[in-house]
């Protein structure tokens, strides 16, 4: 007979996992305001709730779109971009990088398969640089938080950064650099789905039960994912607007010139904010005096140097290629910020 009197043992890893969830951070943040500054609790909470509610239509559309793409098997379309002449591959890889419906861990086996099939490093680099910056849900979330000009600007920059990085690597390899770019890696799957090179997309996915099941699973999981991270982002934005002095933000990354944009890019590199948390926080920073160019540089540098993006590159290529990826990403972020500031 099973002994039910024993108390289950809770490990430190379990406790750490619970504490690290966005829901726990949200509750602790609001509880801290309620205890330490009760007069501001209603303002902070209502700010976050109103912001989240205003974003719900964008979330709904984004979740439906990404679930449909996954159910249809749209990943196989992306693989077609890496066929043909190298120049064409770079252009298509940069373009499709912003449309790829991959989770962070799926990028690694996808790119590993491309490299194993002989896809040139230049095209792969174009995809690597553009894919962390924009995708359909990120475009909509950015538009909701920062407006369509900012969202469209980021999408254009994503493609431009992919193109410039891809052609830079192509020129470097023609000059004799990166002659042995790849690590000796053992290919493995992360469990996120089928082989992206297998099969063709089935756009009428609702006619097959397995694809309908995929649609339901992706709809729920992505919906919960977006809501929890955006709820955290809006709580943090409310705290930022309430407690961080505007003159401090304006003095650091406000105003015209290259210096604030460069500072924003360098600060954005180690600040790991996923593409759903960053736009609301940047909206708060811009309300406090952050310039448009600095906000764009922060967002671009943070996405390129995020942990999943860097892990995908580090796991497959040697150190010189990894350094080139970071250099292209950060310099591209600064140039993008300067150009966006001039245009806006």
N, C-alpha and C positions, 0 to 999 in steps of 0.2 A: 504494500500500500504506500502511496506517495506521502511523504512527510510534508504537510502544508504549513507546518509551524516555523519552518526556517525562513529567515528574512533574506530576500534577494540581495545580493551584493551589488552595490553601485560603484562603478569604477570612476577614477578621476577623468577618464576620457569621456564617459557618459555625461558627467557634470559639465565638463568643458563644452561638449556638443550642445547641451541644452542652453547654456549661457550664451553661446555664440549665435543662436538663431536670431533673425531680425525681430521676431515677435517679442522675444525676451528683452532685446535692446530697446524696443519701443516702449514696453511697459516700464522698464527701469528709468528711461528718460523722462517719461511723463510723471512717474511717481516721484522722481527727484525734484521736478518742478513743483509738484503739489506740496512736498514737504519743505523745500528750501525757499520757495517763492510762490506761495499759494495765490497771491494776487495776480500772477501772470498765467496761471494754469489754464483758465478758460480761454484766454487769447491764443496761447500756444496750441491747445487742442483743437480749437475751432479753425485756426489757420490750416492745420494739417488736414482736417476732415474736409474742409471746403476745397482745398487743392486736390485731394484725392478724388473727390466726387466729380470735379471738373475734368479729370483725366479719364474717367471710366469709359466714355465712348471710344476714345483712342485705344484703351486697353482691350475692349471688346473686339474692335476691328482687327487689332494686331494679333490677338489670340486666335481668332477665326482664320486669319490668313496663314499663320505659321502652322496651325494644325492641318489645314488643307494641303499645304505644300508637303508636309511630312507624310500625310496619308497617301498622297499621290506618288510619292517617291521621287520628288523633284531633284534630289541630290545627283541623280545620274545625268541630269542636264548639265550640271556644273562641270562634270568630267569632260564633256565635249569641248569645253573651252581650251583644253590642253592638247589639241590635235591640230596639225598643220604646220605652217611656217612659224618661226620663233617670234617675229614681230607681231603677227596676228595673235599668237598665244598670249603674249604680254598684254595686249590690248583687251582681249576677251577675259583674261584672268583678273585684271584690274576691275573690269566692269562687273563680272559675276561675283567678285569678292564681296561686294556690297549686297548681293542678293542671296548668298548662300544660307540656307536654313539649318546650319550646323550648331550644335552645342559645342562648348569649348573643347571637350575631350574628343569629339568626333573629328576635329580638324587634324589631329595627330595621325590617326590611321589613314585618313583621306590623303593627306600630303605624302605620307610614307608610301602609299600605293602609287601616287603620281610619280614620285622620284624613282621607285622601283621599275616603273614602266618607261623611264627615260625622259620624263618631262624636264625641260631645261630649268636650271636654277633661277634664271631671270624671270620666267613666268610664274614659278612658285613664289618667288619673292614678291611679285606684284600682287598675287593673291593674299599672301601673308600680311602685307601692309594694309591692304584695303579691307579685308574681312573683319578685323576687330573694330573698325570705325563705324560701320553702318550696316544695318539689315532692316527689313520692313518694320519690326516692332520698335527698334531704336529710332528710326525715322519719325514714327508717329509720336513716341514719347518725347523726343526732342522738340517736335513741333508744338506739342501741348504745353511744354514748360517754357520754351524760349521763342516760339513763333516759327512760322514756315520759312522766313528768310534764313534764319540760323540753321534749321534742319536741312534745307536745300543746299546751303553753303557747305555744311558738313558732308553731305552726299557727294557734291562736286569735288571737294577736297579729298575724300576717300579714293575716288577714281584717279584723281591727279597724282596723289601720293603713290598709289600703286603703279601708275605708268612711269613716273620719274624713277622710282626705286627699281622697277623691272629693267628699264633701259640703262640705268646706272650699273646694275649687276652685269648686264649683257656687255657693256663696254669694258668693264673690269675683267671679265673672263676673256674677252678678245685680246686684252693686254697681258694675259698670262696669270692673272690673279685667280684665286679660288679653284685651283686645278683639282683639288681633292676635297670637295666641300662637305661630304656626308660622313656622319658617324656610322659605325657598324652597329646597326640597331636590329633588335628582334621585333618583328611586327606582331602586334597584338591588338585585340579589339577591346573597346572600353565598355561594351554591352549596351551601347546607345541605339543600336539599330542594325540593319542589314548592310552588307557590303555596298558602298556607294557606287561601285562600278557595275553592279549586277542589275539586270533588268532595265526596263524602260518605264518612264512615268505613266501612270494611269490616272488621267485627270478626272474621269468619272469614278472616283474612288468609292462613292457611296453604293456602288453595285456589288462590292465585295465585303463580306463580313469582317475579314481580317483588317482591311483598310478602314472600315468604319470603327472598329475597335481602336486602331491606331489614332484615328481622329479624336475619339472621345478621350483617350488617355492623354494625348498632347493638349487638348483643349483644357482639361482640368489642371494638369501639371503646370502648363505655362500660365494659366490664369492665376493660380495660387502663387507661382513664382513672381509674376509681375506685381501683383497686389501687395505681397509682403515687402518686396524691396522698395516699391514706390511709397508705401506707407511709412517705411523707415526714412526714406529720402525726404518726405515732406515734414516729418517730425524734426529731422535734423535741420531742414531749411527754416522751420519756424524758430528753432533755438538760435540759429545763426542770425536771423533778422532781429530777434529780440535782444540777444545778449552781446553780439560782436559789434563794437563801435564802427560806424560807417567810415569815419575818417581813417581808421587803421587799415581797412581794406583798400580805400581809395589811395592811401599813401603807398601801399605795397604794389598793387597791380592796377591802379587807376591811371588815368591820364593818357597822353599821346606818347609816341616814341617806341623804340625797340626794347628798351630796358624792362618795362613792365611785362611785355609779351615774353621776353626771354625768361624772366623770373617765373612767370606763370607756367611755362613749359617745364622748367626744371623742378618746380614744386609739384606739377602734375605727374611727373615720372614715378616717384615713389608712392604717391597717394593712390592706392588701389581702390578705385570706384568703378563698379561695373557701369555699363552704358545706360542702365535704367536709373541708377542713383545719381549719376553726375549731372544730368540736366536740371533737376529741381534745385540741387545745391548751387549750381552755377547761377540759376535765376536769383537765388538769394544773394549771392556774392555781387551780381550785377546791380541789384537794388541798392547794395551798400557802396557802390562806386567802382566795381571792376569793369574795365573796358571790354568792348566786344572782341577785339583782337586777342586780348589776354585770355578771355573765356574760351575762345576757339583753340588757342594754343594749349591751354590746360587740358581741354577735352581730348584733343588729338594725341598729345603726349601720354596722357593717362591711359588711353585705350591701347596704344601701341605697346606700352611697357607694362600692361596688366599681367598678372601672374599667369592666367591661362594662355595668353598670346605668347609670352616669353617662353613658357614651358613647351609649347608646340615647336618653337624654333630650336630651343636648346636641346631638345630630345633627339633631334634628327640631323643637325649640322654641326660642324666644328666651330671652334671659338671665333676665328676670323669672320666667318659668315654671320655668326650671332652678333658680333660687334658691329658689322656693317648694317644689320637689321636695326639695331638700336640707334646707330648714328643717322641712318636715313630717316628713321621715325622721328627722332627729336629735332633734327634740323628741318625736316618737313613740317613739323608742328610750329616751329618759330616762323618759317617763311609763310605758312598758311595763316598764322595769326596776323602777320604784317599785312598781307594782301587782303584779308577779310576786313581788317580795320580800315584800310584805304577805301574798299568798296562800300562798306556800310557807312 
